[in-house]
Amino acid sequence: MSSDAQVQQSNEAWGSRLGLILAMAGNAVGLGNFLRFPGQAAANGGGSFMITYFIAFLLLGIPLMWIEWGIGRNGGRFRKGHIPGMFAAIWKHPAAKYFGVVGLVIPLVVLIYYVVLISWTLAFTWFSITGDYWGNTTQETMSAYLTSFQVIGDGTAHDFWVPFVFFFISLFLTIWILSRGISAGIEKLAIVGMPLLFVFAVVLAVRVFFLPAGPDGSTALQGFEFIFKPDLSRLGDVNVWLASAGQIFFTLSVGMGTLQCYASYLSTRDDIALSGVATAATNETAEVVLGGSIAIPAAVTFFGVAGAMTVAQSGSFNLGFVAMPIVFQGMPFGQFFGALWFGLLFIAGLTSSVAMATPIVAFFREEFGVRREVVAWTVGAIALAFGVLTILWFEYGFLWEWDYWAGTFGLAVMAFFEVILFMWIFKPENAWRSLHLGADIRIPAVFRFVMTFVTPLYLGIVLLWWLFTQAIPILTLKGGAAAGGAIAPGAEMYVHLSRLLIVGFIVFFLVMIRMAWKRNGYDDRAGFREIEDTPLGRTVA
């Protein structure tokens, strides 16, 4: 491949540091911040969960954030915006690139079902504006309304075609923004969408704070106390620790392959130490300060603490899609606030879904010379085909299988690979030096020890525990991946099919990686040629 071709494929860059941080935060800030976090906190004891959550944030979240920025920028030195190339740049071994397959499969699988999820938020934005769910003022009737939307064939409240319309719109917007590139598409979305998201969240948080006492006398203040008051009662429950670790993976989008791809467009003159902290802080502000100040206080006000916990434990998204619509029906201007809530979720989901396809676009652009637009719309066609199946087979747990293997367990596997490669194979001194190239701050020295020893140990324990308590039972069909651990009647065939498709994606990308290395004549032992940044883009050094 000629030098001119490499420049043409690799000349994308962030327009500003603010745009980069907002895009990174947009990647991390998603449905997990406003739906999954409140549900996990409510289901795992509130204050107990928050203690373990912040410990996981310090020992897993921040270290992994720096590691992923470091891996990404190091990969960018060799024109590699995808995980197979980044792993091969760190570990000059023929196997390295194949370990990187997880960084292509995970974002593709998560993208497919995640667009289905954000289409729910777009639909409920419309249902709020039109008042379509008004009149469903109990958990039973609102749950039935949600089920009618999610399950094709249950026409009690929605025609079968309604979910598809909102899915098509959500997917089109995702791929259209992705096709416009880093600066003109992703960065512009973040610059507009992230401030708008925070405005919506602040308005809702203030409104919830001033809600009058509920039917049993519960107040929003009790909701704040439930989640933020220190509680040592459940710290001995290992499930609380596992839930908090899982939430950190999900909320920061670590182990996905997307943060690294975004960071690959930075040069060694760009800071990643302070920017990584800023990204994590922005995400935590959205999650803890705002996400924790809306759904849980509102649900506690209307249902009491015990009722809010029951709703949270009944399903991953029931707090947001069942409890909150009931809350909106009981307040003045409820349709307006309902539209703000679900509009906020849609923006959060859209900024994350755009990021998920970016590593795949980078792989085919950099290794096969395919134009961004072609890759983007091809990925969109794949997401369309399998997204339709996800909608059709939702009632059989198809989506939850993908969410567990790619969006939960897979993230921890990927993160473990990264820590071992960056801190042990690349060596701590090289990793530490790399993180401080162009840095605006010095990372506290204690984190070198944490990233080298504590983080991989923490990850290893979490992985082993999940493997024996969750993964093996789910794999052997002794438990389900959906909330409650149940397998829907007659769902076995669909569960097996969902797993076969993931295996199919793995095989496909393994073949593509092999073809890419052979096509470009890469020598695994010698490594890649380093590039340099010029005013026209990246060129071979």
N, C-alpha and C positions, 0 to 999 in steps of 0.2 A: 504494500500500500504506500502511495506517495506521501511526501511530507505535506503537500498542498491538501490532499484529502483528509489528512489528520487534523489540520487546522480547521477545515470546514466542519468536521464532525465535532470539534472540541472547543469551539470558541465561545461557548455560553458562559455567562458569569452573572453574579448578583449585581444589581444596579446600585445597591447601598447596603451598609451594615444594618440599618434599621429593617430594611426589607428582608435581609437574611434572617435576623433574629425573629421577626414576625412569621416568616415562612417556616422556620424551624419550630416555633411555638405552635403555629397552625397545624403542623404535622402531628405534634404531640397532643394539643388540645382537641379533643373529639368527644364522641358520645360517652367515653369512659369517664370524663370529668364530671359530667352533669347527670348521667344516668347510672353508670356502673358504680362510681364512687359512693354516692348516697346509699345505693342499695347494699353495697358491701359493708359500709359503716353501720347501717341500721341492723343488718343481719348478724353482725359480729360484735355487738356490745357497745357501739358508740365510742366512748372514751377509751376503752381497752384497745379497740382497733386503731385509734389515732396514735396511741403510744407506739405500737408495733409498726404502724405505717411510717412514722417519722424516722424510726430506727432503720427501716428498710430503705427509706429515701436517702439517708446518709451513707449507708454501707453498700447499697446496690445502685440506687437511682443516679446520684451525682457521679460516682466512679464510672458507671457504664456510659453516662452521657459524655464524659471526657474521653473515654476509650473509643467510643464510636466516632466522635469528631476527629480524634487522632488517626484512627484507621482510615476514615474517609479522606482527610486531607493528604495523608501519606499516599493513598491510592491515586489521588489526583496528580501527584508528581509524575506518575507513569501513565497518565491518560486513562485511568481506570475508575469509572463511576459505578461499578457493580462489584458485588461481594466476591465472586470467583477471582476477579483480577486483583482485588485488594488483598485477599488472603494469599494469593500467589506472590504479590509484591513483598509481603512480610516473611513468608516461609517459602524458600526456594526448594520446593519439593514437589514431585509430580502429583501427589495427593491433595495438595493445598487447594487447587482450583475446584476439585470435586466436593470438598467440604463446603465450599461456597455456594453449592446448589441450593442450600436452605435459604440463602438471601435472594433467590429468584422465585422459589416456590411459595414461600410464606407470603410475600406481598401480593402475589397473584391470587392465591386462594382467599386471603383476607379481603382483597379488593372486591372480589366477586360477591361475597355475602355482605360486606360492609355497605356497598351501594344499595343492597336490598334494605338494610337497616335504616340508612339515611332517607330512603324513599318513604319509610314510615313517618319520619319527622316532617317531610314535605307534605305528605297527605294530611297529617294531623294539624299542620299549620292552616291548611285550607279548611279542614273540618272545624277548626276554631273560629276562623273568620266567618264561615257560613252558619255556625252554631249547629252543625250537623249532629254532634253527640249530646246536645242539650236534652235533658230529660232523663239521662242515665246517671242518676245521682247516688247509686249504691255500688259497692264493689262488685256485686254479682252482675248487675246489668252493664256496667262499664267494661268488665272483663269479657262479657259476651259480645259487646260491641267491638272490642279489640280483636277477639278471636274470629269474628266474622270477616274482619279485614285481612287477617293473617292467613286464614285457612280457605283455600279455594274450594268452592262447593257449599260453604256455609253462607247462604244468602240471606240470613236473617236481617242484616243491616246494610250489607254492601253487595253490589253485583260483582261477578267473578272478575270482570275486566278492570275494576278500579285499581287494585294494587299494581297492575302492569303499567298503567298510564303514568303513575308517579315514579315507578322504577325507570321507565324509558326516559323521562325528563331528567331524573337525577343522574343517570348514566351519561346522557348526552352532555350535560353541563360539565361533568367530571372530565370526559375525554376531550371536549372542546378546549377547556382551559389547559389541559395537559399538552395538547397539540400546539399551543401557542408558545411554548418554551419556558425557560427558567425565569427570565426577567419580564417578558411581555405577558406571561400567563400566570405562573405560580406566584411570583412576587407581587404582582398587581392584585391578585385575589387576596393575599395575606394583608397587604397594606390597607385595603378597603374592608375586608371581612373581619379581621381581628379586632380593630377598634369598635366596629359595629357590634360584634359579639359581646365585648366587654360592656358597652353601653346598655344593651338589652339585659345583660346579667345584673348590672348594678340596679337598674330600674326594678327588676323583679325582686331582687334581694331586699330593697327598701320597702317595696309593697308588702312582701311577706312579713317583714319585721313588724309592721303596723296592723297585721291581721287581728281582728277581735278574737276573744276567747272562743274556743270551739264548744260543741254541745256538752262535753263533759267537763268544761272549765279549763282544758289544756290551752296553753299559749305558745306562741312562736319561741318565747324565751326558754321554755322547757325543751323545745327542740334543739336550741343552741346548747343548752346545758348537757343534753343527752350526748351530743357528738363531741363537744369540746371539753367537758369536765373530765379531769383525769380519773381513770377508773382502773384499779389494779385487779379487779375480781376475776377477769378472764385471761390474764397474762400467762397462766399455766396451760391454756388450751392451745395446742399446736396448730389447730385449724385457723385460729385468729392470725397467727404469724404467717401461715401459708397464704391466707386471703390477702393480707397486706402486701406480701411480696408479689403476688399475682397482680394486684392492682398497680403496683409500681411499674411492672413490665408493660401493662396495658396502657396506662396513662401517659408514660413518657415515650411510648412507641419504640423502646429499645428492643433489640433483637429482631427488628423488622427489615433492616437493610435500607431504610429510607433516610435516616439521619446521616448515614455515611455517604450516601449518594449526594445529598445536598452539600455536605462538607467537602466533597471532592472538587467542587468548583472554586475552592479557596486556594490561595498561594501560601507559601511559607512566610510571607510578609504579613499575612492576615492573622489576627488574634483568634484563638479558639478557647483559651482558658476562661477568659471573662465572658465570652459569648455563650459558652456552654452553660455557665452558671446562670446567665441572664435568661437563657431559654428554659432551663429547669425552673427558675423562679417565676417566670411568666406562667408556665403550666401549673405550678402549685398555687399561684394566686387564683387562677381560673378554677382549679379543682377544690381547694380547701376553703378559701375565703368566699368564693362565689358559689361554686357547686354545692358546698356544704351549708350555704345560707339560704337555699331556695327550697329544694324538694323535701328535705328532712324536717325543717321547722314548719313548713306548710302542712306536711302529712301529720305531724304530731299535733298540730293545732286542731285538725279536723277529726283525727282518729285516735289521738292519744299515743303515748310511747309504745304500748303493747300492740296497738292496731297498726302503727307505722312499721314495726318490726315484722308483723305478720304479712303485710303487703310486700315488703322487701324480700321476704323469704319465699314468697309464692311464685316469683319469676324474676328473671334478670332485669326486665324493663318495666315491671308492673308499677313501680313507684312513679315513674315518669309518665307512663301511658294509661294508667288506671287511676292512681291516687290524684295526680295533678289535675286532670280534667274535671274530677269531682270538686276539687278545691276551686277551680276557676268558675264553676257554675254557682258557687256560693258567695261570690264577691261581685261588687259593682264593676262594670266594664270588663267582665270576665272574658268575653270573646277577644278583646284587645290584648289582655295579658296572656291568654292562651296562645294567641298568634305569636306574641313575643317569645314565649317559652319554646314552642316548637320551631319557630324561626331561628332562635338561638342554637338549638340542637342541629338544625339543618346546616347552618353556616359552619359550625364546629365539625360536623361530619364531612362536609364538602372539602374543607382545607386538608383534612386527613386523607380522604380518598384519592385526591389528586397526587399526594405524595407517594401513595402505595405503588402506583404504576411506574414511577420515575426510574427505579433501578432496572426494570425490564427494558424501558426505552433506552437507557444508557448502554445496556449490554448490546442490543442489536445495532445501535448507531455506531458504537466504538469498534465492535468486532466484525460487523458485516457491512457497515457503511449504509445502512438503511435510513432514509429520511425520517425525522422525528414524527411528522404527520402520519406517515404510513404505519410506523410502529404503534403510535397512539391509537389510531382507529382500528388496527388489527387487534390490539389488546381489548379495545371496546367491544369488538365483535365477539371475542371469546367470553368476556364478562357478560355480554348480552345472552349468549347461548346458555351458559351455566347458571346465570342469575335467574333466568326463566325457570330452570329446573329447581333451583333453590326455593322459588316461590311456590311452584306446583307441589313440591314435596316437603314443604315446611312442617306439616303436621306429623311427619314421620321422623323428625329430628335431624333432617339432612343438614340444615344450617348449623345446628349446635355441634354436630360432629366436626365440621370444618372449623368452627370457632375454637373447639378444644384443641385439636391436633395442630392447627396452624396458628391460631390466635392466642393460645395460652401455653401449652406444653412446648410447642415449637419455638416460641420466643425465648424460653429459658434455655433450650438446647443451643440456639444461635448465640445467645449471650455468653454461655459457657465457652463455646468455641472461641469467641472474640477475646475474652479475658485471657485464656491460655495462650493464644497466638500473640497478642499484643504485649502482655506483661511477662510471659515466660519464654516463648520462642524468639520474639523480637528483642527480648531482654529489658528489664526494668530501667536500666540507665538510658537505653536508646528511646524507650517509650517516654520517659520523663523529659528527655531532651527534645523530643519531637513535639510534645505538648506545649513546650515553652517557646517554640519558634514564633516570633512576632507577638508574643503574649503581652497583654496590658497589665496582667497581675501575675504574681507567683502563687502557684497552687500550694497550700499548706503541706509541709513535708510529711505530715502524718498520713496524708492520702496516698503517698507512694507505698507505704506499708499496707494500707487498707486495700488498694487496688491489686497489689501483688499477692497478698495472702488471705485477707478477710473476705473480699468479694468473691473470689473463686470458691472458697470454702462454703460461704453462705449459699452460693448458687448450687454447688454440689449437693448440699444437704436438701435444699428445696427440690432439686431434680429427683433425687433418690426417693424422697418422701412422696412426691407426686406420682412417681413411677409405681410404687407398691400400693399406695392407698387409692389412687384414682386411675392412672393410665392402664394398668393391667386389668382391673375390673371392667373398665370401659371397653378395652380391646377384646376381652373375652365375653362381652355382652352380659356380664353380671351386674352391670350398672349402666345408666345412660349418661350422655354428655349434657343433657338439658338439666335445668334447675330441678332439684328433687331426685335426680339420679335414676329416673324411671325411663324405660324404653317403651315407646308407643306400641300398641298392639299391631302386629303385622309389619313392624318397621325394620326387621332384621335385614331384608333385602336392600333397602335404601341405605342403611348404615354401611353395609359392605360395599355398595356402589360408591358411596361418598369417599370411602377409604381407597378404593381402586382408582378413582379419579386423581386423588392426591399422588398415589404411586405413579400413575401415568404422567402427571406433571413432572415428577422427579426424574423419571426416565427420559422424558423429552428434553429437559434442560441439561441433563448429563450428556446427552448426545450433542446438543447445541454447543456446550462448553468444549467437548472434544473437537468438534468441527471448527470452532473458532480458533483454538490453539493450533490446529493443523493448518488452517487457512492462512494464518498470519505468521506461521513459522516460529512460534515462541519456543524458547529453550527454558524449561523449568529451572534448571540448575543455574543458568546464567542470569535469569531475571529479565526485567523489561528495561528499555532505554528511558532514561529520565527526560522530562520535558521542562521547558521554561515558559514563563508568562511573558507575552509581548503585547503591545497595544492592539494587535490584530487577533490575539487569541493564543492558544497553546501551540507551541512548535516543538519539534524534537530537538533536544539539546545536543 
